[in-house]
Amino acid sequence: MIRTLPSTEPGAAHSGVPRGPSRDLYAAGAAVLLVTAAVLVGRHIQGTGRTLFVDWPPLLASWEPHLGPGTPAAVLVAIATVAYGPALAARLPWRALVPLTWGTAMAWTSSLALVDGWHRGIAVRLTTRHEYLQVIDRFHDIPAALRGFTRHILLGSPDNWPAHIAGHPPAATLTFVLLDRIGLRGGGWAGAWCITVGATACVAVLVTVRALADEGLARGAAPFLALAPAAVWMGVSADAYFAAVAAWAVALLALAVTGRSLWWAGASGLLFGLTCYLSYGLTLVALIAAAVLVLGRHGIRGRPALLLALLAGLAVVPTAFTLAGFNWWEAYHLLVTRYYQGVGGIRPYGYWVWANLACTVLITGLATAAGLRRTGAVLVRRRGDAPDRAAEARLALLVSAALLALLVADLSGMSKAETERIWLPFALWLLPACAFLTRPRALGSARTGGTPIRTWLTVQALLALLLNHLLLTGW
């Protein structure tokens, strides 16, 4: 006699196919429709008005099917992660899982970058006319460069900065200046820096989820973080480095409030301050930090000095740059003017305000769309007393804070296009929602409520491989 096990999701039909998993497929299908609409509408707008300033909307990319030296490695990393990732994530000791996740993310990012070859894929990515390495020689006197930084932001100013330098506070450029000063010169070293440091972002997310939710959810998220489609843009862009700094600021804060450590709190504040001087838009990471403080409020009540340590650390970088002569607020207002002087003032808000979300689908994948649906289900259902239910609610709050930060950035109008790169620091925090897909929905089931976890991982990997082999991405 065959008996169908009841679904544990409220309102699920007692039939052969539970409604929960089919809703996951509906969420993934809706994400596909959003991307399809963004492509079709974008091609029409670009073809008739040419106001999008991207060749393959909604992405800043061009159609160029190609293979490269990184192709075999990328395929092997994808196959190995899909085949063995879930089991290793569940069984390995935590101390082994963390470096393995980092190593996998590095291998995935590097191999995808090398699909375009070493020269085009890594060595010259940060040397183009808009990039940071173009102005290294203008920082031979760093204090003078900082004092005069704001005088070169506007397009009409003498020797105005290239787009990425003008669009970020000087800590971004200074990173590559300092790499040059210690002998790590050129685009190859800069690219290696961004890949190596950027890959640690997934570890920071894992650490945060384990500290605030539980280890089981962190283990469930690990393969999805390591095999994220976002790796297409993390190799090689400076935003991968920014994402890692922001992620570790959040992770150290999570460790501080759960472990009641003043040192972790101070270090978190230091990185938060640096984050704000790497990118103006990353001030929105404060929304994720606020969620961490809410989730760790008992630790703060037990040791209020944590907030003082956090604020003390937070003051270090802004104070240093201010004393050096750089005015953050003045620079930000000049940047807004510069933004509307360029293509940002021409790109239509009415298209990008929703097409940006299609870009988010492409960097986080269809599994994340399904995971976000389950995140919403966790938030609306009654919170249970079981520890696993409480842990899921905590993770859902963290993911929702990241989604809120992303939506605020979207509505601001300062993120029209190129969000597949610019929003990496926010998008990485949506990926842990995939951990909900690894929770069995029925007693005794080894499946994710109808869709095996390896299927979701395969979809994630295929998306990244197709994007990287069919399109030539740029920034």
Protein Blocks (a to p, Z undefined) as FASTA:
>chain_A
ZZddddfbehiacdfbdfklmmmmmmmmmmmmmmmmmmmmmmmmmmmnopnopabdcbdc
dddddddfklmmmmmmmmmmmmmmmmmmmmmcfklmmmmmmmmmmmmmmmmmmmnojklm
mmmmmmcfkbmklmmmmmmpmmlmmmmmmmmmpmkbghiacfklmmpcfklmmmmmmmmm
nopgcjklmmmmmmmmmmmmmmmmmmmmmmmmcmklmmmmmmmmmmgfklmmmpccfklm
mmmmmmmmmmmmmmmmmnopaklmmmmmmmmmmmmmmomklmmmmmmmmmmmmmmmmmmm
mmmmlmmmmmmmmmmmmmmmmmnopafklmmmmmmmmmmmmmmlmocfklmmmmmmmmmm
mmnojmlmmmmmmmmmmmmmccdfbfklmmmmmmmmmmmmmmmmmmmmmmnopaggjilm
mmmmmmmmmmmmmmmmmpcfbghiabehhiafklmmmmmmmmmmmmmmmpccdZZ
